[in-house]
Amino acid sequence: MDDQSPASSTWLRDRIVDASQDVASHVERQKLTTLAATAINEDMCLRSQELIEQCGDLADLIRSVTHEIHLLEAPPGYDVSHSEPCWPHRTLVSVPDRHDEVGALRFAEGVIHEAMHLALTLLENDRLLVRSQADMMTSPWREEPRPIGGVLHGLFVFSCLFAAFRRMAGAIDTAATHHVSSRLRDIAGEVGSINLTALSSGLTPFGCTLARQWSEACR
């Protein structure tokens, strides 16, 4: 059930909770290490929330689909995040190694990234987008061929991130403008490299329409 309650002033921090032993053990088998909910810097987390709230309806969608966030460990300078269809309202996001504006942007990106995976999975429960999960194609985000459904997920997630960074760009300090410009440039290049003809060959008509719209949104 979607969360329709009014957003609290600390809604993002409120969703960060310790992972259960079962969840921690499950992701550990995928070489992911969970951290205590207290591992997040409180000021940075609040700043991430403020940045997400610049994204309008996207922020509402994030609050709706994301009920629990578990923290992950990541090497310095890197970010990791994770979600699974079997957990329709749970995501895992790494704690950045810096607590400034760029750190807040990086944490916000992880939260948005995994929330959009959850949102598309919920849509797929109602509408058929991919005709065959067995079809594979080149992905800009993986070195090896990926299922068409996975590439479609990537296209949706990064089109949402592109829109989010454009909205957040108007609310950041000067020191973080390079980070946002770099992410916009990278995402546009990655999305632009997707072979839409190959992708559309494995999608339903509705899926093709969405893929075209998401691709055009990153130009």
Backbone as ProteinMPNN parsed JSONL, in Angstrom:
{"seq_chain_A": "MDDQSPASSTWLRDRIVDASQDVASHVERQKLTTLAATAINEDMCLRSQELIEQCGDLADLIRSVTHEIHLLEAPPGYDVSHSEPCWPHRTLVSVPDRHDEVGALRFAEGVIHEAMHLALTLLENDRLLVRSQADMMTSPWREEPRPIGGVLHGLFVFSCLFAAFRRMAGAIDTAATHHVSSRLRDIAGEVGSINLTALSSGLTPFGCTLARQWSEACR", "coords_chain_A": {"N_chain_A": [[0.849, -1.197, 0.0], [0.551, 2.21, -0.839], [2.231, 4.937, 0.738], [0.417, 7.414, 1.996], [0.467, 9.333, 3.911], [1.076, 12.574, 5.393], [4.195, 14.164, 4.637], [6.877, 14.083, 6.903], [9.094, 16.459, 8.54], [11.497, 15.277, 8.571], [11.479, 13.112, 6.833], [13.143, 11.532, 5.186], [15.314, 10.724, 6.819], [13.805, 9.374, 8.706], [13.132, 7.047, 7.396], [15.406, 5.561, 7.269], [16.693, 2.714, 8.51], [17.918, 0.029, 10.618], [19.109, -2.916, 9.006], [17.518, -6.105, 8.97], [18.725, -9.253, 10.271], [18.335, -11.265, 8.398], [18.079, -9.832, 5.976], [20.578, -8.534, 5.909], [22.306, -10.751, 5.755], [21.489, -11.82, 3.35], [22.216, -9.839, 1.412], [24.889, -9.777, 1.896], [25.825, -12.052, 0.703], [25.982, -11.155, -1.815], [28.166, -9.671, -1.756], [27.846, -7.25, -0.405], [27.881, -4.968, 2.26], [26.114, -4.189, 5.106], [25.413, -1.26, 7.083], [25.016, 0.286, 10.324], [22.046, 2.177, 11.094], [22.747, 4.547, 12.208], [25.014, 5.384, 10.948], [24.88, 7.368, 9.089], [25.481, 10.794, 8.315], [23.79, 13.263, 10.002], [23.206, 15.953, 9.243], [23.97, 15.974, 6.554], [22.18, 14.101, 5.543], [19.743, 15.417, 5.909], [20.165, 17.524, 4.162], [20.26, 16.099, 1.755], [17.6, 15.303, 1.643], [16.388, 17.819, 1.332], [17.319, 18.483, -1.202], [16.188, 16.444, -2.777], [13.541, 17.157, -2.463], [13.35, 19.289, -4.159], [12.582, 18.212, -6.479], [9.889, 17.96, -7.036], [7.089, 16.188, -8.134], [8.509, 13.841, -8.323], [9.735, 13.559, -5.855], [7.5, 13.034, -4.289], [6.812, 10.537, -5.311], [9.033, 9.027, -4.543], [8.776, 9.077, -1.733], [6.445, 7.651, -1.575], [6.98, 5.029, -2.553], [9.216, 4.156, -1.185], [9.779, 2.753, 1.795], [11.572, 1.737, 3.643], [15.009, 2.251, 4.19], [18.155, 0.88, 4.033], [21.508, 1.195, 5.092], [24.613, 1.047, 3.314], [28.024, -0.048, 3.087], [30.742, 1.42, 1.321], [33.615, 1.69, -0.857], [35.954, 4.445, -0.484], [35.084, 7.291, -2.4], [33.375, 5.946, -4.063], [30.036, 4.862, -4.883], [27.369, 2.74, -4.0], [24.319, 0.969, -4.538], [21.229, -0.783, -3.978], [18.436, -2.862, -4.734], [15.614, -5.089, -4.737], [13.132, -6.941, -6.552], [11.635, -8.571, -4.858], [11.459, -7.179, -2.559], [9.384, -4.863, -2.271], [9.288, -2.277, -1.183], [11.712, -1.58, -0.095], [15.027, -0.314, 0.033], [18.604, -0.182, -0.467], [21.337, 1.828, 0.267], [24.505, 3.319, -0.176], [26.69, 4.993, 2.172], [28.039, 8.108, 1.612], [31.526, 9.126, 1.431], [31.999, 11.687, 2.104], [30.681, 14.688, 3.569], [29.652, 16.986, 2.574], [28.084, 19.27, 0.204], [28.311, 17.854, -2.209], [28.457, 15.254, -1.232], [25.851, 15.056, -0.188], [24.39, 15.22, -2.567], [25.255, 12.879, -3.798], [24.24, 10.914, -2.05], [21.522, 11.477, -2.3], [21.196, 10.804, -4.998], [21.545, 8.006, -4.906], [19.314, 7.256, -3.359], [17.19, 8.141, -5.006], [17.729, 6.649, -7.327], [17.341, 3.873, -6.579], [14.709, 3.993, -5.665], [13.331, 4.556, -8.008], [13.695, 2.208, -9.434], [12.06, 0.54, -7.879], [9.599, 1.792, -8.355], [9.199, 1.384, -11.112], [9.056, -1.373, -11.184], [6.655, -1.757, -9.794], [4.901, -0.618, -11.66], [5.238, -2.451, -13.717], [3.971, -4.612, -12.629], [1.361, -4.098, -13.194], [1.185, -3.419, -15.9], [2.203, -4.823, -18.973], [5.387, -4.522, -20.157], [7.705, -5.597, -21.255], [8.309, -7.987, -23.712], [9.746, -10.39, -23.754], [11.752, -11.754, -21.331], [14.014, -13.092, -21.847], [15.439, -12.074, -23.962], [18.429, -10.418, -24.935], [20.698, -7.58, -24.796], [23.134, -5.02, -25.62], [24.335, -3.008, -22.945], [24.752, 0.248, -21.603], [25.574, 0.378, -19.012], [26.677, -1.941, -18.09], [29.287, -4.299, -18.719], [28.815, -6.716, -19.937], [26.32, -8.337, -22.071], [22.882, -7.545, -21.389], [19.633, -8.421, -20.019], [16.778, -7.314, -21.854], [14.768, -6.196, -20.319], [16.215, -5.306, -18.102], [17.787, -3.289, -19.226], [15.776, -1.534, -19.959], [14.879, -0.799, -17.421], [17.189, 0.543, -16.538], [17.207, 2.681, -18.355], [14.841, 4.045, -17.631], [15.371, 4.687, -14.915], [17.674, 6.321, -15.119], [16.754, 8.355, -16.743], [15.005, 9.56, -15.004], [16.824, 10.376, -13.056], [18.264, 12.211, -14.553], [16.351, 14.203, -14.943], [15.999, 14.853, -12.252], [18.534, 15.859, -11.472], [18.619, 18.138, -13.057], [16.622, 19.64, -11.857], [17.622, 19.853, -9.25], [19.888, 21.315, -9.699], [19.367, 24.011, -9.531], [19.42, 24.549, -6.875], [21.783, 24.214, -5.542], [25.068, 24.751, -4.064], [27.896, 26.688, -5.303], [30.212, 25.117, -5.345], [29.339, 22.57, -5.919], [28.416, 22.522, -8.477], [29.964, 21.553, -10.598], [29.921, 18.8, -10.144], [27.189, 18.178, -10.616], [26.914, 19.032, -13.294], [28.682, 17.256, -14.508], [27.422, 14.791, -13.966], [25.011, 15.098, -15.378], [25.994, 15.268, -17.988], [27.254, 12.752, -18.23], [25.066, 10.982, -17.906], [23.406, 11.715, -20.068], [25.052, 10.922, -22.167], [25.244, 8.144, -21.721], [22.544, 7.27, -21.887], [22.042, 8.132, -24.478], [23.579, 6.343, -25.891], [22.194, 3.995, -26.0], [20.786, 1.496, -27.992], [17.956, 2.077, -29.405], [16.366, 0.796, -31.266], [17.044, -1.91, -31.025], [16.314, -2.26, -28.364], [13.533, -1.697, -28.453], [12.648, -3.814, -29.934], [12.191, -5.865, -28.192], [10.119, -5.066, -26.63], [6.729, -4.336, -25.551], [4.094, -2.556, -27.346], [3.302, -0.428, -25.625], [5.507, -0.35, -23.917], [7.455, 0.395, -25.777], [6.648, 3.008, -26.376], [7.034, 4.291, -23.913], [9.818, 3.93, -23.593], [10.829, 5.471, -25.688], [9.959, 8.023, -24.905], [11.352, 8.336, -22.478], [13.987, 8.25, -23.361], [14.098, 10.533, -25.021], [13.784, 12.484, -23.117], [16.253, 12.89, -22.04], [17.762, 14.433, -23.678]], "CA_chain_A": [[0.0, 0.0, 0.0], [1.324, 3.437, -0.909], [2.212, 5.784, 1.931], [-0.266, 8.667, 1.673], [0.504, 10.226, 5.063], [1.861, 13.789, 5.142], [5.627, 13.989, 4.827], [7.425, 14.763, 8.071], [10.224, 17.32, 8.218], [12.688, 14.418, 8.489], [10.961, 11.863, 6.257], [14.211, 10.677, 4.666], [15.989, 10.115, 7.972], [12.875, 8.465, 9.366], [13.07, 5.797, 6.639], [16.683, 4.85, 7.401], [16.59, 1.801, 9.649], [18.854, -1.098, 10.573], [18.673, -4.101, 8.272], [17.376, -7.325, 9.762], [19.806, -10.22, 10.03], [18.044, -11.965, 7.145], [18.421, -8.941, 4.861], [22.023, -8.337, 5.919], [22.934, -11.984, 5.274], [21.148, -11.966, 1.927], [23.027, -8.951, 0.57], [26.299, -10.119, 2.107], [26.155, -13.056, -0.31], [26.255, -10.396, -3.032], [29.349, -8.864, -1.421], [27.422, -5.949, 0.101], [27.946, -4.936, 3.72], [25.207, -3.19, 5.67], [25.877, -0.452, 8.208], [23.965, 0.716, 11.256], [21.318, 3.366, 10.662], [23.411, 5.719, 12.783], [26.236, 5.68, 10.202], [24.654, 8.518, 8.212], [25.62, 12.114, 8.901], [22.431, 13.799, 10.091], [23.079, 17.185, 8.454], [24.029, 15.619, 5.144], [20.927, 13.423, 5.216], [18.719, 16.456, 5.788], [20.433, 18.248, 2.922], [19.811, 15.218, 0.672], [16.146, 15.422, 1.596], [16.047, 19.124, 0.754], [17.594, 18.418, -2.639], [15.15, 15.598, -3.378], [12.281, 17.9, -2.453], [13.349, 20.189, -5.304], [12.191, 17.431, -7.659], [8.44, 17.965, -7.218], [6.351, 14.923, -8.107], [9.455, 12.75, -8.125], [9.895, 13.405, -4.402], [6.289, 12.364, -3.803], [6.905, 9.134, -5.698], [10.051, 8.411, -3.685], [8.173, 8.852, -0.411], [5.377, 6.659, -1.7], [7.446, 3.655, -2.789], [10.336, 3.802, -0.306], [9.382, 2.726, 3.201], [12.755, 1.428, 4.453], [16.315, 2.388, 3.556], [19.272, 0.356, 4.815], [22.768, 1.797, 4.67], [25.658, 0.145, 2.84], [29.415, 0.383, 3.075], [31.316, 1.52, -0.021], [34.987, 2.222, -0.83], [36.012, 5.898, -0.649], [34.938, 7.781, -3.764], [32.423, 5.125, -4.814], [28.688, 4.725, -4.342], [26.648, 1.536, -4.395], [22.932, 0.9, -4.063], [20.661, -2.102, -4.3], [17.041, -3.176, -4.415], [15.177, -6.332, -5.37], [11.666, -6.995, -6.718], [10.998, -9.259, -3.725], [11.31, -6.169, -1.509], [8.756, -3.778, -3.039], [9.394, -0.951, -0.561], [12.987, -1.516, 0.631], [16.224, -0.064, -0.762], [19.871, -0.11, 0.257], [22.112, 2.921, -0.327], [25.76, 3.507, 0.553], [26.966, 6.264, 2.843], [29.18, 8.763, 0.975], [32.687, 9.365, 2.273], [32.096, 13.123, 2.377], [29.422, 15.153, 4.148], [29.355, 18.306, 2.032], [27.003, 19.327, -0.794], [28.482, 16.746, -3.147], [28.032, 14.049, -0.521], [24.389, 15.063, -0.138], [23.931, 14.893, -3.919], [25.522, 11.454, -4.052], [23.271, 10.108, -1.304], [20.221, 11.695, -2.941], [21.155, 10.019, -6.233], [21.31, 6.608, -4.558], [17.922, 7.12, -2.919], [16.339, 8.268, -6.196], [18.02, 5.52, -8.219], [16.664, 2.634, -6.182], [13.259, 4.229, -5.593], [12.774, 4.466, -9.361], [13.596, 0.775, -9.748], [10.843, 0.051, -7.219], [8.427, 2.37, -9.014], [8.978, 0.723, -12.401], [8.599, -2.732, -10.881], [5.229, -1.66, -9.472], [4.197, -0.411, -12.924], [5.28, -3.711, -14.465], [2.981, -5.52, -12.048], [0.06, -3.756, -13.768], [1.241, -3.298, -17.352], [3.279, -5.583, -19.609], [6.288, -3.645, -20.903], [8.727, -6.4, -21.931], [7.694, -9.188, -24.287], [10.519, -11.576, -23.398], [12.858, -11.476, -20.426], [15.182, -13.852, -22.301], [16.167, -11.299, -24.967], [19.572, -9.701, -24.387], [21.246, -6.517, -25.628], [24.223, -4.251, -25.024], [23.916, -2.005, -21.964], [25.815, 1.215, -21.287], [25.923, 0.312, -17.588], [27.33, -3.212, -17.803], [30.171, -4.713, -19.792], [28.258, -7.873, -20.617], [24.925, -8.15, -22.511], [21.914, -7.547, -20.305], [18.247, -8.619, -20.46], [16.137, -6.087, -22.318], [14.058, -5.603, -19.181], [17.18, -4.598, -17.277], [18.159, -2.059, -19.923], [14.627, -0.638, -19.83], [14.938, -0.262, -16.06], [18.25, 1.533, -16.504], [16.762, 3.858, -19.1], [13.874, 4.776, -16.809], [16.031, 5.224, -13.718], [18.587, 7.416, -15.436], [15.973, 9.5, -17.237], [14.513, 10.225, -13.793], [17.961, 11.054, -12.445], [18.573, 13.37, -15.391], [15.371, 15.234, -14.574], [16.251, 15.263, -10.87], [19.721, 16.714, -11.423], [18.276, 19.439, -13.638], [15.865, 20.373, -10.847], [18.481, 20.128, -8.098], [20.945, 22.252, -10.103], [19.0, 25.361, -9.127], [19.382, 24.676, -5.41], [23.057, 23.781, -4.979], [26.089, 25.788, -3.971], [28.803, 26.759, -6.447], [31.184, 24.036, -5.299], [28.748, 21.311, -6.381], [27.92, 22.646, -9.855], [30.741, 20.666, -11.478], [29.413, 17.432, -9.961], [25.904, 18.055, -11.304], [27.167, 19.127, -14.732], [29.307, 16.004, -14.912], [26.426, 13.718, -13.945], [24.097, 15.32, -16.506], [26.718, 14.917, -19.214], [27.441, 11.299, -18.255], [23.775, 10.311, -18.112], [22.981, 11.965, -21.446], [25.861, 10.078, -23.035], [24.873, 6.738, -21.527], [21.214, 7.046, -22.462], [22.15, 8.311, -25.922], [24.253, 5.197, -26.508], [21.288, 2.841, -26.059], [20.213, 1.193, -29.308], [16.505, 2.034, -29.18], [15.766, -0.2, -32.161], [17.224, -3.213, -30.387], [15.5, -2.275, -27.151], [12.115, -1.738, -28.799], [12.308, -5.12, -30.516], [11.772, -6.775, -27.135], [9.126, -4.414, -25.791], [5.357, -4.204, -26.019], [3.871, -1.199, -27.869], [3.331, 0.539, -24.528], [6.888, -0.266, -23.499], [8.18, 1.18, -26.787], [6.283, 4.417, -26.197], [7.715, 4.792, -22.72], [11.259, 3.968, -23.842], [11.101, 6.63, -26.549], [9.777, 9.238, -24.097], [12.442, 8.428, -21.494], [15.199, 8.593, -24.089], [14.016, 11.93, -25.475], [13.868, 13.367, -21.945], [17.658, 13.085, -21.67], [18.46, 15.171, -24.745]], "C_chain_A": [[0.881, 1.243, 0.0], [1.162, 4.249, 0.367], [1.632, 7.141, 1.554], [-0.247, 9.662, 2.831], [1.345, 11.454, 4.734], [3.34, 13.552, 5.432], [6.081, 14.75, 6.067], [8.622, 15.598, 7.638], [11.525, 16.534, 8.13], [12.32, 13.076, 7.854], [12.061, 10.956, 5.723], [14.931, 9.974, 5.804], [15.097, 9.107, 8.656], [12.827, 7.093, 8.683], [14.355, 4.982, 6.74], [16.665, 4.031, 8.681], [17.636, 0.703, 9.5], [18.255, -2.246, 9.767], [18.518, -5.274, 9.234], [18.541, -8.259, 9.439], [19.585, -10.954, 8.716], [18.432, -11.111, 5.939], [19.925, -8.765, 4.773], [22.75, -9.561, 5.369], [22.689, -12.174, 3.786], [22.053, -11.106, 1.066], [24.514, -9.211, 0.755], [26.752, -11.169, 1.104], [26.411, -12.412, -1.665], [27.396, -9.393, -2.811], [28.989, -7.425, -1.044], [27.389, -6.013, 1.623], [27.044, -3.832, 4.246], [25.865, -2.483, 6.853], [24.7, -0.125, 9.12], [23.31, 1.986, 10.748], [21.966, 4.645, 11.168], [24.654, 6.141, 11.99], [26.093, 6.903, 9.296], [24.873, 9.82, 8.984], [24.269, 12.817, 8.858], [22.247, 15.047, 9.219], [23.098, 16.888, 6.963], [22.726, 14.954, 4.695], [19.802, 14.435, 5.026], [18.912, 17.25, 4.504], [20.027, 17.407, 1.71], [18.301, 15.287, 0.517], [15.731, 16.735, 0.948], [16.264, 19.131, -0.754], [16.541, 17.575, -3.358], [13.834, 16.354, -3.47], [12.219, 18.966, -3.549], [12.761, 19.523, -6.549], [10.689, 17.251, -7.818], [7.796, 16.602, -7.083], [7.27, 13.724, -7.882], [9.675, 12.491, -6.637], [8.69, 12.699, -3.802], [6.337, 10.875, -4.113], [7.925, 8.399, -4.831], [9.479, 8.115, -2.305], [7.135, 7.739, -0.463], [5.914, 5.23, -1.776], [8.519, 3.211, -1.808], [9.905, 3.902, 1.154], [10.557, 2.47, 4.135], [14.012, 1.602, 3.614], [17.363, 1.828, 4.518], [20.565, 0.924, 4.239], [23.79, 0.722, 4.307], [27.028, 0.795, 2.965], [29.89, 0.443, 1.625], [32.736, 2.051, 0.087], [34.971, 3.742, -1.009], [35.931, 6.304, -2.12], [33.947, 7.011, -4.61], [31.076, 5.091, -4.1], [28.085, 3.428, -4.848], [25.223, 1.623, -3.862], [22.33, -0.395, -4.575], [19.181, -2.134, -3.944], [16.688, -4.46, -5.151], [13.662, -6.346, -5.479], [10.943, -7.664, -5.557], [10.817, -8.344, -2.522], [10.686, -4.927, -2.133], [8.888, -2.391, -2.44], [10.695, -0.774, 0.229], [14.117, -1.233, -0.348], [17.443, -0.038, 0.145], [20.759, 0.891, -0.474], [23.372, 3.138, 0.502], [25.875, 4.907, 1.134], [28.167, 6.914, 2.166], [30.311, 9.023, 1.956], [32.93, 10.853, 2.515], [30.716, 13.633, 2.761], [29.028, 16.543, 3.653], [28.218, 18.235, 1.011], [27.1, 18.19, -1.8], [28.091, 15.425, -2.492], [26.525, 13.941, -0.446], [23.797, 14.715, -1.494], [24.126, 13.413, -4.221], [24.539, 10.566, -3.303], [21.875, 10.254, -1.912], [20.113, 10.876, -4.219], [20.883, 8.548, -5.937], [19.869, 6.345, -4.145], [16.977, 7.166, -4.122], [16.493, 7.051, -7.094], [17.208, 4.278, -7.834], [15.156, 2.812, -6.054], [12.629, 4.103, -6.97], [12.744, 3.029, -9.863], [12.317, 0.191, -9.133], [9.602, 0.534, -7.946], [8.142, 1.669, -10.337], [8.523, -0.717, -12.201], [7.109, -2.741, -10.548], [4.404, -1.445, -10.734], [4.142, -1.709, -13.712], [4.327, -4.75, -13.884], [1.603, -5.3, -12.646], [0.045, -3.751, -15.292], [2.432, -4.08, -17.89], [4.112, -4.635, -20.468], [7.285, -4.424, -21.751], [8.095, -7.693, -22.427], [8.413, -10.463, -23.883], [11.691, -11.183, -22.518], [14.129, -12.2, -20.856], [16.017, -13.071, -23.31], [17.249, -10.457, -24.303], [20.021, -8.606, -25.348], [22.384, -5.82, -24.889], [23.672, -3.185, -24.09], [25.053, -1.031, -21.714], [26.297, 1.13, -19.846], [26.586, -1.0, -17.183], [28.206, -3.607, -18.988], [29.591, -5.867, -20.598], [26.834, -7.568, -21.082], [23.966, -8.313, -21.336], [20.524, -7.866, -20.85], [17.629, -7.285, -20.86], [15.383, -5.406, -21.183], [14.981, -4.823, -18.275], [17.621, -3.284, -17.903], [17.017, -1.048, -19.845], [14.596, -0.008, -18.436], [16.005, 0.825, -15.968], [17.853, 2.813, -17.209], [15.792, 4.689, -18.269], [14.556, 5.452, -15.621], [16.891, 6.435, -14.065], [17.877, 8.595, -16.092], [15.394, 10.274, -16.06], [15.64, 10.975, -13.102], [18.36, 12.292, -13.241], [17.635, 14.523, -15.04], [15.631, 15.758, -13.167], [17.451, 16.197, -10.793], [19.44, 18.086, -12.035], [17.496, 20.282, -12.64], [16.759, 20.768, -9.669], [19.551, 21.167, -8.42], [20.643, 23.676, -9.658], [19.048, 25.595, -7.638], [20.702, 24.315, -4.751], [24.038, 24.945, -4.881], [27.079, 25.665, -5.123], [29.758, 25.575, -6.501], [30.656, 22.728, -5.876], [28.293, 21.373, -7.838], [28.674, 21.734, -10.815], [30.228, 19.233, -11.375], [28.111, 17.233, -10.736], [26.093, 18.109, -12.818], [27.766, 17.835, -15.269], [28.298, 14.863, -14.958], [25.425, 13.879, -15.105], [24.747, 14.909, -17.812], [26.885, 13.397, -19.331], [26.137, 10.572, -18.57], [23.289, 10.5, -19.542], [23.757, 11.078, -22.415], [25.481, 8.61, -22.933], [23.528, 6.433, -22.159], [21.263, 7.168, -23.982], [22.809, 7.146, -26.627], [23.367, 3.964, -26.616], [20.721, 2.694, -27.463], [18.703, 1.018, -29.122], [15.808, 1.023, -30.078], [15.868, -1.584, -31.549], [16.362, -3.33, -29.139], [14.029, -2.454, -27.494], [11.698, -3.088, -29.356], [11.826, -6.109, -29.465], [10.696, -6.213, -26.231], [7.731, -4.499, -26.391], [5.174, -2.807, -26.612], [3.904, -0.13, -26.78], [4.751, 0.734, -24.021], [7.725, 0.551, -24.471], [7.9, 2.668, -26.632], [7.009, 5.024, -25.009], [9.216, 4.928, -22.962], [11.627, 5.183, -24.688], [10.979, 7.929, -25.745], [10.932, 9.416, -23.119], [13.755, 8.792, -22.17], [15.215, 10.056, -24.503], [14.166, 12.902, -24.313], [15.299, 13.667, -21.537], [18.438, 13.844, -22.745], [18.544, 16.646, -24.396]], "O_chain_A": [[1.85, 1.32, 0.755], [0.102, 4.251, 0.992], [2.284, 7.929, 0.868], [-0.874, 10.719, 2.748], [2.234, 11.384, 3.885], [3.689, 12.825, 6.362], [5.721, 15.911, 6.262], [9.108, 15.467, 6.515], [12.54, 17.057, 7.67], [12.796, 12.028, 8.29], [11.937, 9.734, 5.797], [15.136, 8.761, 5.757], [15.58, 8.084, 9.141], [12.515, 6.091, 9.327], [14.379, 3.821, 6.331], [16.628, 4.573, 9.786], [18.169, 0.472, 8.414], [17.055, -2.513, 9.835], [19.284, -5.419, 10.186], [19.25, -8.067, 8.451], [20.542, -11.237, 7.996], [19.043, -11.608, 4.993], [20.494, -8.837, 3.684], [23.704, -9.424, 4.603], [23.567, -12.63, 3.053], [22.608, -11.594, 0.082], [25.314, -8.9, -0.128], [27.914, -11.187, 0.697], [26.985, -13.036, -2.559], [27.566, -8.427, -3.555], [29.742, -6.496, -1.333], [26.924, -6.995, 2.203], [27.196, -2.669, 3.871], [26.743, -3.027, 7.522], [23.539, -0.247, 8.728], [23.941, 2.781, 10.051], [21.747, 5.716, 10.602], [25.282, 7.146, 12.322], [27.092, 7.415, 8.79], [24.499, 9.934, 10.152], [23.671, 12.949, 7.79], [21.233, 15.176, 8.533], [22.336, 17.477, 6.196], [22.233, 15.217, 3.598], [19.005, 14.322, 4.094], [17.942, 17.608, 3.836], [19.503, 17.948, 0.736], [17.783, 15.325, -0.599], [14.828, 16.762, 0.112], [15.477, 19.72, -1.495], [16.059, 17.956, -4.425], [13.096, 16.208, -4.445], [11.142, 19.49, -3.836], [12.477, 20.188, -7.545], [10.254, 16.462, -8.657], [7.932, 15.937, -6.056], [6.853, 12.713, -7.318], [9.788, 11.342, -6.211], [8.835, 11.862, -2.912], [5.952, 10.048, -3.286], [7.688, 7.259, -4.432], [9.675, 7.024, -1.769], [6.972, 6.982, 0.494], [5.372, 4.325, -1.141], [8.716, 2.011, -1.615], [9.694, 4.996, 1.679], [10.555, 2.923, 5.279], [14.072, 1.155, 2.468], [17.447, 2.249, 5.672], [20.684, 1.106, 3.028], [23.828, -0.354, 4.903], [27.164, 2.019, 2.951], [29.491, -0.379, 0.8], [33.044, 2.789, 1.023], [34.051, 4.271, -1.633], [36.615, 5.738, -2.972], [33.697, 7.38, -5.758], [30.989, 5.267, -2.884], [28.277, 3.062, -6.008], [24.967, 2.278, -2.852], [22.859, -1.023, -5.492], [18.743, -1.512, -2.977], [17.387, -4.865, -6.08], [12.973, -5.825, -4.602], [9.778, -7.368, -5.294], [10.109, -8.688, -1.576], [11.418, -4.006, -2.496], [8.622, -1.406, -3.129], [10.775, 0.078, 1.114], [14.175, -1.825, -1.426], [17.329, 0.108, 1.362], [20.916, 0.813, -1.693], [23.319, 3.142, 1.732], [25.255, 5.86, 0.661], [29.24, 6.311, 2.15], [30.089, 9.127, 3.163], [33.961, 11.23, 3.072], [29.701, 13.083, 2.333], [28.17, 17.198, 4.245], [27.48, 17.251, 0.965], [26.082, 17.625, -2.199], [27.464, 14.576, -3.126], [25.97, 12.856, -0.62], [22.804, 13.99, -1.567], [23.265, 12.775, -4.826], [24.055, 9.575, -3.851], [21.136, 9.276, -2.025], [19.056, 10.31, -4.502], [20.088, 7.91, -6.628], [19.275, 5.338, -4.531], [16.076, 6.336, -4.245], [15.504, 6.489, -7.565], [16.487, 3.711, -8.655], [14.401, 1.874, -6.31], [11.513, 3.598, -7.096], [11.859, 2.665, -10.638], [11.589, -0.557, -9.785], [8.655, -0.229, -8.134], [6.987, 1.387, -10.657], [7.699, -1.223, -12.963], [6.383, -3.638, -10.976], [3.325, -2.021, -10.872], [3.115, -2.032, -14.31], [3.92, -5.675, -14.588], [0.763, -6.199, -12.617], [-0.98, -4.043, -15.908], [3.531, -4.014, -17.34], [3.595, -4.019, -21.399], [7.669, -3.978, -22.833], [7.433, -8.406, -21.672], [7.781, -11.501, -23.689], [12.527, -10.371, -22.914], [15.2, -11.957, -20.3], [17.195, -13.379, -23.496], [17.027, -9.859, -23.25], [19.768, -8.678, -26.55], [22.57, -6.01, -23.687], [22.671, -2.537, -24.395], [26.209, -1.446, -21.622], [27.308, 1.735, -19.49], [27.013, -1.145, -16.038], [27.891, -3.279, -20.132], [29.843, -5.983, -21.797], [26.197, -6.653, -20.56], [24.201, -9.103, -20.421], [20.255, -7.61, -22.024], [17.93, -6.25, -20.265], [15.362, -4.178, -21.096], [14.589, -3.79, -17.732], [17.807, -2.286, -17.207], [17.253, 0.15, -19.685], [14.316, 1.183, -18.296], [15.771, 1.891, -15.397], [18.129, 3.909, -16.72], [15.916, 5.913, -18.214], [14.343, 6.635, -15.357], [16.838, 7.455, -13.379], [18.356, 9.725, -16.002], [15.3, 11.5, -16.107], [15.438, 12.087, -12.614], [18.751, 13.305, -12.662], [18.065, 15.662, -14.864], [15.502, 16.954, -12.91], [17.39, 17.223, -10.116], [19.976, 19.091, -11.568], [17.679, 21.497, -12.576], [16.662, 21.882, -9.155], [20.065, 21.827, -7.517], [21.562, 24.464, -9.433], [18.756, 26.695, -7.168], [20.753, 24.127, -3.536], [23.867, 25.98, -5.525], [27.098, 24.659, -5.832], [30.078, 25.082, -7.583], [31.439, 21.868, -6.278], [27.83, 20.368, -8.378], [28.081, 21.198, -11.751], [30.11, 18.533, -12.381], [27.95, 16.231, -11.434], [25.494, 17.316, -13.544], [27.404, 17.376, -16.352], [28.318, 14.056, -15.887], [25.043, 12.892, -15.734], [24.113, 14.269, -18.651], [26.68, 12.826, -20.403], [26.108, 9.661, -19.397], [22.811, 9.551, -20.163], [23.189, 10.546, -23.369], [25.406, 7.912, -23.944], [23.386, 5.449, -22.885], [20.608, 6.405, -24.693], [22.627, 6.968, -27.831], [23.748, 2.986, -27.259], [20.234, 3.662, -28.049], [18.234, -0.051, -28.732], [14.783, 0.455, -29.702], [14.9, -2.345, -31.551], [15.755, -4.371, -28.887], [13.349, -3.28, -26.885], [10.531, -3.468, -29.264], [11.139, -7.077, -29.788], [10.383, -6.795, -25.192], [7.574, -4.709, -27.594], [6.026, -1.945, -26.399], [4.465, 0.948, -26.981], [5.157, 1.858, -23.726], [8.599, 1.312, -24.056], [8.808, 3.491, -26.744], [7.535, 6.134, -25.09], [9.818, 5.931, -22.578], [12.63, 5.846, -24.424], [11.805, 8.83, -25.89], [11.435, 10.526, -22.95], [14.548, 9.555, -21.619], [16.228, 10.739, -24.352], [14.628, 14.026, -24.504], [15.54, 14.598, -20.768], [19.667, 13.877, -22.703], [19.095, 17.432, -25.167]]}, "name": "protein", "num_of_chains": 1, "seq": "MDDQSPASSTWLRDRIVDASQDVASHVERQKLTTLAATAINEDMCLRSQELIEQCGDLADLIRSVTHEIHLLEAPPGYDVSHSEPCWPHRTLVSVPDRHDEVGALRFAEGVIHEAMHLALTLLENDRLLVRSQADMMTSPWREEPRPIGGVLHGLFVFSCLFAAFRRMAGAIDTAATHHVSSRLRDIAGEVGSINLTALSSGLTPFGCTLARQWSEACR"}
